[in-house]
Structure formats: C-alpha cells, structure tokens
Amino acid sequence: MGKSVFFLPVWKKGAQNEHMRTLWGQLGPDRLKLEGPFSGDGPAFAEIVAHVQKIAPGSSKKDKVETTIRTLLPQDKLPEGFRFRSKLEVPFILNDSPEGSWRKHYPETAGEVASVGAVQFNEGMARQVESTDLTTLAISVLRTLGVECYFSVCTCIILPLNRMLPGAGPIVLMPLIAIPVIAIPEVPSPKIVSLIPEPTKFFLQCPPISFEVLDNDALLSFNMLYNAYRHAGSLMTDLANHKLISDDECGLRSMQVGHKLHQAMSLWALSDAQEDERRASKVFGSGSGLVSVRENAEMEVVDGLTIPERHARLAASVMRIEDPAAPSFTAYMELASMMNGHIHAASECEAGKSGKLAKGDKPAKSAPVEN
C-alpha cells in the first residue's frame, strides 16, 4: 500500500539530516527499488543513462545529479540566455495544456516516459511530457547511477505582487500550487532539486511550505489517478470532435477509466494518506496545514469523475458544450454512468479480461461521424 512522509522546509543542516533519517525509517528497506513508476525498461531509457555516464564518468554524486538535471531540463522552459541545454538528440519539453492536447496513452513508468513519441519543436523534435513524468524519469536515472533520491511534492505559496512590493495595496488570498521535486539525502548534504530552470528564483517567488515524499505505490497511484482523468478527457474530446468509430470503443474506453480509478485507489487508500497526514501533524503541530496530494486527487479526480453533477460540469467544459441535449454530450454522460459501474478490478470484469463488452453493458450511441 502507498505511503507518504511529510517534512517542512527547514534550512539548518542538522534539521535536514533528521528529516532524511525519518524518510529512511518510515519508507522502509524497499524505498529505492527500481520498480513500479521507476521501472526503466527500454532502449530510450538506457540511452539517457548512457548519455549521463558519458558526460560524468565515474564522477561524484553531485556531478551525476547536475548532469542528469541538465540532460532532462524541459527545453521550452529555459530562460533567455540560459547556458545549459540538453545534448540529447531528442530532448524533453513540458505539456502545459493537457486539456488542449488530450491523448489516448499516457506513460506510467520511467521507461515509458523516456520513449514517449516525439513532436515537432523549433527546428527539431522533442518528447512532450508532464512535469511529474519528467521528475520520475530523473529519479529513476539517478537511482540507476547509484544516487539515493526520492520523489517529493513541494507545496508552494504563490505570492501576489502586493506581498513583494510594500505599499502596493491590501493583502489578497495566496493560492497554493504543488511542484514535483527530487529529495536527495546527500550531495554532499541533503538538498531539494528541481527540473525548473533557475529554481532558486522560482522558490523565492513561490515559497515552499511543505514537502511530501511518495513511495513507489503512492507515486504510481498518483499518476494513475490523474491519467484516469486524462483518459476521460480524451474520450470527451473524441466524442465532441466525432473521432470515435464504434460504440464498442466508447464503452471499452469508459470501462478502462473505471478500472484505472479502482487500481489507483487500491494502491494508495485515502484513509492511509489521511493517517500519514495526522501522524505528521502531531510532529509539526496542528497548525501546519498539511494536506496529502492523495486527498487533493480524491477531490479533483475521484469526486470529479464519480459525482454526476461534477462530472457533467467537467464534460460540458472540456467538450465546450452549452446545450445539455447535444447528442455528443448525452452520449458521454451515458458512458460516464458505465464508467462508474466499472470501478472494480479489471481481472474481475468480463470486459476487462476479454477486451469485449459484457452482455450487460449497453454502450452509448456515439455522435455521428462527420465525413
């Protein structure tokens, strides 16, 4: 079962060491296994590892970390004049607008991230991925090279302009954002590194208030939950754009979203994440305001796809439909009902095992395909 460990952004070396010892104790002896999301199979992954080894052969852990980060930096986020650029033949860029580019397939392991299909970028090609995926890949590469490191989510405050410029007006509510980062116990002292170029400047503008380190199962659950959301979005847009060929395809894709939700929730139960929150709050104080990313995913993804009213609002927004009687919207909401009826293990589902609709599953009639 998934597990997470919280720590606060303290900057004293002794306090950092204490946090890292907490990680070792709570995540257990299997904490660095290259399995689940950190599985690095495939030639594309091996090519990245070999590339880093070639640039930093037999060097220190610090050099391996810096070389890996420079190799995987998203090339579309580099500031003007930034002197470090990836030397990969096909580097990486970030997918900032998933709602505008839903896909049918999303990577869930480091090996899959490394081999994502390339897209046109500037005058060449690049692999477009999410920031969570790229951070997962970096950790898998570093662990393969013998560097102990962990996937962590950094919760930051977005400081409004009037907090940075005295006298600029009344204080406004400060929203929170979650940034994937890498926690490293020694290089040569504990540190947090990021795939954001010039992260020091970023963290000055968006101060971190807590870190949550996820173990393998927790990270895989986190990935699967949001990938279920993306698969649902892909189904919505395909229906709205009349790209679906058959009712069977509609039904099977909706069932697969339900199966993925079940697997993700089973890997890391909400109750376990809340227990980790309570344990950390006892250490840091009830006012620390620690909230697990699993709890956020429950509200955003699970509730968003299982509460009919919220699911309908999401579908109307993604499909850009204002008329609830529109054929494609009606078809999708029938699929949403089927989706919720399949939040169970794929191995226990006739359709999940055979890849064909079960007798009791009546797929929605998809909107007519335009010629």
VEXDREN-2710 file (C-alpha; in Angstrom, 1 decimal):
% VEXDREN-2710
k/r/px/py/pz
1/MET/0.0/0.0/0.0
2/GLY/1.1/3.5/-0.7
3/LYS/2.7/5.7/1.9
4/SER/4.0/9.3/2.1
5/VAL/6.2/11.2/4.5
6/PHE/5.9/14.9/5.2
7/PHE/8.7/17.3/6.1
8/LEU/8.9/21.1/6.4
9/PRO/11.3/23.4/4.6
10/VAL/13.9/23.9/7.3
11/TRP/17.3/25.1/6.2
12/LYS/19.6/24.1/9.1
13/LYS/21.8/21.2/8.1
14/GLY/21.1/19.2/11.3
15/ALA/17.3/19.5/10.8
16/GLN/17.7/18.4/7.2
17/ASN/19.6/15.3/8.2
18/GLU/16.9/14.5/10.8
19/HIS/14.3/14.7/8.1
20/MET/16.2/12.3/5.9
21/ARG/16.6/9.8/8.7
22/THR/12.8/10.0/9.1
23/LEU/12.5/9.1/5.4
24/TRP/14.7/6.0/5.8
25/GLY/12.8/4.8/8.8
26/GLN/9.3/5.3/7.5
27/LEU/9.7/4.3/3.9
28/GLY/11.5/1.1/4.8
29/PRO/14.2/-1.1/3.2
30/ASP/12.5/-1.2/-0.3
31/ARG/12.4/2.5/-0.6
32/LEU/14.9/2.7/-3.5
33/LYS/13.6/-0.2/-5.7
34/LEU/13.6/0.4/-9.4
35/GLU/10.1/-0.9/-9.9
36/GLY/6.6/0.5/-10.5
37/PRO/6.8/4.1/-11.7
38/PHE/10.7/3.9/-11.5
39/SER/11.0/0.9/-13.9
40/GLY/13.5/1.9/-16.5
41/ASP/13.0/-0.6/-19.3
42/GLY/13.6/0.0/-23.0
43/PRO/16.4/1.4/-25.2
44/ALA/15.4/5.0/-24.8
45/PHE/15.9/4.9/-21.1
46/ALA/19.2/3.1/-21.4
47/GLU/20.3/5.7/-23.9
48/ILE/19.7/8.5/-21.4
49/VAL/21.6/6.7/-18.6
50/ALA/24.5/6.1/-21.0
51/HIS/24.4/9.7/-22.0
52/VAL/24.8/10.9/-18.4
53/GLN/27.5/8.3/-17.7
54/LYS/29.4/9.6/-20.8
55/ILE/29.3/13.2/-19.7
56/ALA/30.0/12.4/-16.0
57/PRO/32.0/9.2/-16.0
58/GLY/33.0/7.9/-12.5
59/SER/32.2/11.4/-11.1
60/SER/30.8/12.4/-7.7
61/LYS/27.1/12.1/-6.9
62/LYS/26.9/15.8/-7.1
63/ASP/28.1/15.8/-10.7
64/LYS/25.7/13.0/-11.6
65/VAL/22.8/14.9/-10.2
66/GLU/23.8/18.1/-12.1
67/THR/24.4/16.3/-15.3
68/THR/21.1/14.4/-15.1
69/ILE/19.1/17.6/-14.4
70/ARG/20.8/19.4/-17.3
71/THR/20.1/16.5/-19.6
72/LEU/16.4/16.4/-18.8
73/LEU/15.6/20.1/-18.4
74/PRO/12.5/21.0/-20.4
75/GLN/13.9/22.9/-23.3
76/ASP/10.7/25.0/-23.7
77/LYS/11.2/26.5/-20.2
78/LEU/14.8/27.7/-20.4
79/PRO/15.2/31.4/-19.7
80/GLU/16.7/33.5/-22.5
81/GLY/20.5/33.2/-22.4
82/PHE/20.4/30.0/-20.2
83/ARG/23.8/28.4/-20.8
84/PHE/22.9/24.8/-20.2
85/ARG/21.0/23.0/-22.9
86/SER/20.3/19.3/-23.2
87/LYS/22.6/17.4/-25.5
88/LEU/20.0/14.6/-26.1
89/GLU/19.2/14.0/-29.7
90/VAL/15.5/14.2/-28.8
91/PRO/15.2/16.3/-25.6
92/PHE/12.1/16.9/-23.5
93/ILE/9.6/19.7/-23.3
94/LEU/6.6/20.1/-21.0
95/ASN/3.0/19.6/-21.8
96/ASP/1.5/22.7/-20.2
97/SER/-2.0/22.5/-21.7
98/PRO/-3.2/18.9/-21.5
99/GLU/-6.8/20.0/-22.0
100/GLY/-5.9/21.2/-25.4
101/SER/-3.9/18.0/-26.4
102/TRP/-5.6/15.0/-24.8
103/ARG/-4.1/11.7/-25.8
104/LYS/-5.2/8.1/-25.6
105/HIS/-2.0/6.9/-24.0
106/TYR/0.0/8.3/-21.0
107/PRO/3.2/7.0/-19.6
108/GLU/3.2/5.5/-16.0
109/THR/6.8/4.3/-15.7
110/ALA/10.2/5.9/-16.3
111/GLY/10.8/3.7/-19.3
112/GLU/7.6/4.8/-20.9
113/VAL/8.4/8.4/-20.3
114/ALA/11.8/8.1/-21.9
115/SER/10.2/6.6/-25.1
116/VAL/7.2/8.9/-25.5
117/GLY/6.6/9.7/-29.2
118/ALA/8.4/12.9/-30.4
119/VAL/6.6/16.0/-31.6
120/GLN/7.9/19.0/-33.6
121/PHE/9.7/21.5/-31.5
122/ASN/11.5/24.5/-33.0
123/GLU/13.6/23.1/-35.8
124/GLY/13.8/19.6/-34.4
125/MET/11.9/17.1/-32.4
126/ALA/11.2/16.7/-28.6
127/ARG/9.3/14.5/-26.3
128/GLN/6.3/16.2/-24.6
129/VAL/5.6/15.1/-21.1
130/GLU/4.1/16.2/-17.8
131/SER/6.4/17.6/-15.1
132/THR/5.6/14.7/-12.8
133/ASP/6.7/12.3/-15.5
134/LEU/9.9/14.1/-16.1
135/THR/10.8/14.2/-12.4
136/THR/10.0/10.4/-12.2
137/LEU/12.4/9.8/-15.1
138/ALA/15.1/11.8/-13.5
139/ILE/14.8/9.9/-10.2
140/SER/15.0/6.6/-12.0
141/VAL/18.1/7.6/-13.9
142/LEU/19.8/8.8/-10.7
143/ARG/18.9/5.7/-8.8
144/THR/20.3/3.6/-11.7
145/LEU/23.5/5.6/-11.3
146/GLY/23.6/4.9/-7.5
147/VAL/22.3/8.2/-6.2
148/GLU/19.7/7.9/-3.4
149/CYS/16.8/10.1/-4.1
150/TYR/13.0/10.4/-3.6
151/PHE/10.0/11.8/-5.4
152/SER/8.5/14.6/-3.5
153/VAL/5.7/17.1/-4.0
154/CYS/6.6/20.6/-2.8
155/THR/3.6/22.7/-1.8
156/CYS/4.3/26.4/-2.5
157/ILE/2.5/29.7/-1.9
158/ILE/2.1/31.9/-5.0
159/LEU/3.0/35.4/-3.6
160/PRO/0.9/38.1/-5.1
161/LEU/2.6/41.2/-6.3
162/ASN/1.4/43.3/-3.4
163/ARG/3.2/41.0/-1.0
164/MET/6.5/41.6/-2.7
165/LEU/6.1/45.4/-3.2
166/PRO/5.3/47.2/0.1
167/GLY/2.5/49.7/-0.1
168/ALA/1.0/48.1/-3.3
169/GLY/-2.4/47.5/-1.8
170/PRO/-4.3/45.2/0.6
171/ILE/-3.1/41.6/1.1
172/VAL/-5.1/39.1/-1.1
173/LEU/-5.6/35.4/-0.7
174/MET/-2.5/33.4/-1.6
175/PRO/-3.2/30.3/-3.7
176/LEU/-1.1/27.1/-3.3
177/ILE/0.5/25.1/-6.1
178/ALA/2.2/21.6/-6.0
179/ILE/5.6/21.2/-7.7
180/PRO/7.3/17.8/-8.2
181/VAL/10.9/17.9/-6.9
182/ILE/13.6/15.5/-6.0
183/ALA/14.7/15.0/-2.4
184/ILE/18.4/13.9/-2.1
185/PRO/19.9/13.0/1.3
186/GLU/23.5/13.6/0.3
187/VAL/25.3/15.5/-2.4
188/PRO/27.3/16.1/-0.1
189/SER/24.5/17.4/2.2
190/PRO/20.7/17.0/1.9
191/LYS/19.1/19.1/-0.7
192/ILE/16.0/19.5/-2.9
193/VAL/16.5/19.8/-6.7
194/SER/14.0/20.7/-9.4
195/LEU/13.7/20.4/-13.2
196/ILE/12.6/24.0/-13.2
197/PRO/15.4/26.2/-14.6
198/GLU/16.7/28.6/-12.0
199/PRO/14.6/27.1/-9.2
200/THR/16.1/29.4/-6.6
201/LYS/14.4/32.4/-8.2
202/PHE/11.2/30.4/-8.5
203/PHE/11.1/29.4/-4.9
204/LEU/11.8/32.9/-3.8
205/GLN/8.7/34.0/-5.6
206/CYS/6.7/30.9/-4.6
207/PRO/8.0/29.9/-1.1
208/PRO/7.7/26.2/-0.2
209/ILE/5.6/25.4/2.9
210/SER/5.9/21.6/3.0
211/PHE/7.2/18.6/1.2
212/GLU/5.5/15.2/0.8
213/VAL/7.7/12.3/-0.2
214/LEU/5.8/9.5/-2.0
215/ASP/6.9/5.8/-2.1
216/ASN/6.6/3.7/-5.3
217/ASP/3.0/2.7/-4.8
218/ALA/1.9/6.2/-3.8
219/LEU/3.5/7.7/-6.8
220/LEU/2.0/5.1/-9.2
221/SER/-1.4/5.7/-7.6
222/PHE/-1.0/9.5/-8.0
223/ASN/0.0/9.0/-11.7
224/MET/-2.9/6.6/-12.4
225/LEU/-5.5/8.9/-10.8
226/TYR/-4.6/11.8/-13.0
227/ASN/-4.2/9.6/-16.0
228/ALA/-7.7/8.3/-15.5
229/TYR/-8.8/11.9/-15.5
230/ARG/-6.9/12.5/-18.8
231/HIS/-8.3/9.3/-20.4
232/ALA/-11.8/10.6/-19.5
233/GLY/-10.9/14.0/-21.1
234/SER/-9.6/12.2/-24.2
235/LEU/-12.9/10.3/-24.5
236/MET/-14.9/13.6/-24.1
237/THR/-13.0/15.4/-26.8
238/ASP/-13.1/12.5/-29.2
239/LEU/-16.9/12.3/-28.9
240/ALA/-17.2/16.1/-29.3
241/ASN/-15.0/16.0/-32.4
242/HIS/-16.7/12.9/-33.8
243/LYS/-13.5/10.9/-33.8
244/LEU/-14.9/7.6/-32.4
245/ILE/-15.5/4.8/-34.9
246/SER/-17.6/2.4/-32.9
247/ASP/-19.8/2.1/-29.8
248/ASP/-17.6/-0.7/-28.6
249/GLU/-14.7/1.6/-28.5
250/CYS/-16.6/4.2/-26.5
251/GLY/-17.7/1.5/-24.0
252/LEU/-14.4/-0.1/-23.5
253/ARG/-12.6/3.2/-23.0
254/SER/-15.0/4.3/-20.4
255/MET/-14.7/0.9/-18.6
256/GLN/-10.9/1.2/-18.6
257/VAL/-11.2/4.6/-16.8
258/GLY/-13.2/2.9/-14.1
259/HIS/-10.7/0.1/-13.8
260/LYS/-7.8/2.5/-13.6
261/LEU/-9.6/4.5/-10.9
262/HIS/-10.1/1.3/-8.9
263/GLN/-6.4/0.3/-9.2
264/ALA/-5.1/3.7/-8.3
265/MET/-7.4/4.0/-5.2
266/SER/-6.4/0.4/-4.2
267/LEU/-2.6/1.2/-4.4
268/TRP/-2.9/4.2/-2.1
269/ALA/-6.1/4.3/0.0
270/LEU/-7.4/7.7/1.0
271/SER/-7.6/6.6/4.6
272/ASP/-3.9/5.7/4.6
273/ALA/-2.9/9.1/3.2
274/GLN/-5.0/10.8/5.9
275/GLU/-3.3/8.7/8.6
276/ASP/0.1/9.9/7.3
277/GLU/-1.3/13.5/7.5
278/ARG/-2.3/13.0/11.1
279/ARG/1.0/11.4/12.0
280/ALA/2.9/14.4/10.5
281/SER/0.6/16.9/12.1
282/LYS/1.4/15.5/15.6
283/VAL/5.1/16.1/14.9
284/PHE/4.8/19.6/13.2
285/GLY/1.7/20.9/15.0
286/SER/-1.9/21.0/14.2
287/GLY/-1.5/24.4/12.5
288/SER/1.0/23.1/9.9
289/GLY/-1.9/22.7/7.4
290/LEU/-0.5/19.5/5.8
291/VAL/-2.7/18.1/3.1
292/SER/-1.7/15.0/1.1
293/VAL/-1.7/15.1/-2.7
294/ARG/-3.8/11.9/-2.4
295/GLU/-6.5/13.9/-0.7
296/ASN/-6.4/16.6/-3.3
297/ALA/-6.6/13.9/-6.0
298/GLU/-9.7/12.5/-4.3
299/MET/-11.4/15.9/-4.5
300/GLU/-10.2/16.7/-8.0
301/VAL/-10.2/13.4/-9.8
302/VAL/-12.3/10.8/-7.9
303/ASP/-15.1/13.2/-6.9
304/GLY/-14.9/14.9/-10.3
305/LEU/-15.5/11.6/-12.2
306/THR/-17.9/9.9/-9.7
307/ILE/-20.2/12.7/-8.6
308/PRO/-22.7/13.0/-11.6
309/GLU/-23.2/16.8/-11.2
310/ARG/-19.4/17.5/-11.1
311/HIS/-18.8/15.0/-13.9
312/ALA/-21.4/16.8/-16.1
313/ARG/-19.9/20.2/-15.5
314/LEU/-16.4/18.9/-16.3
315/ALA/-17.7/17.2/-19.5
316/ALA/-19.5/20.4/-20.6
317/SER/-16.4/22.4/-20.1
318/VAL/-14.0/20.1/-21.9
319/MET/-16.4/19.4/-24.7
320/ARG/-17.3/23.1/-25.0
321/ILE/-21.0/22.3/-25.0
322/GLU/-23.6/24.6/-23.6
323/ASP/-26.6/22.6/-24.7
324/PRO/-27.1/19.6/-22.3
325/ALA/-29.3/18.0/-25.0
326/ALA/-26.4/17.9/-27.5
327/PRO/-26.0/14.3/-28.9
328/SER/-22.3/14.0/-28.1
329/PHE/-22.8/15.3/-24.5
330/THR/-25.7/12.9/-23.9
331/ALA/-23.6/10.1/-25.3
332/TYR/-20.7/10.9/-23.0
333/MET/-22.9/11.1/-19.9
334/GLU/-24.2/7.6/-20.6
335/LEU/-20.6/6.5/-20.8
336/ALA/-19.9/8.2/-17.5
337/SER/-22.6/6.1/-15.9
338/MET/-21.0/3.0/-17.4
339/MET/-17.6/4.2/-16.2
340/ASN/-18.8/4.4/-12.6
341/GLY/-20.3/1.0/-12.8
342/HIS/-16.8/-0.4/-13.6
343/ILE/-14.8/1.0/-10.6
344/HIS/-13.6/-2.5/-9.8
345/ALA/-10.6/-4.7/-10.6
346/ALA/-10.2/-5.4/-14.4
347/SER/-9.3/-9.0/-13.5
348/GLU/-12.8/-9.4/-12.1
349/CYS/-14.6/-7.9/-15.1
350/GLU/-15.6/-9.9/-18.1
351/ALA/-14.9/-6.9/-20.4
352/GLY/-11.6/-6.3/-18.7
353/LYS/-10.4/-9.8/-19.3
354/SER/-11.7/-10.2/-22.8
355/GLY/-11.4/-6.7/-24.2
356/LYS/-15.0/-7.0/-25.4
357/LEU/-18.2/-5.5/-23.9
358/ALA/-20.1/-7.7/-21.5
359/LYS/-23.7/-8.7/-22.2
360/GLY/-25.0/-6.4/-19.5
361/ASP/-23.1/-3.3/-20.8
362/LYS/-25.0/-1.2/-23.2
363/PRO/-22.7/1.4/-24.7
364/ALA/-23.9/4.8/-25.5
365/LYS/-24.6/5.6/-29.2
366/SER/-21.8/7.8/-30.3
367/ALA/-22.5/11.0/-32.2
368/PRO/-22.4/10.5/-35.9
369/VAL/-19.0/10.7/-37.6
370/GLU/-18.6/13.7/-39.9
371/ASN/-17.2/13.0/-43.3
END
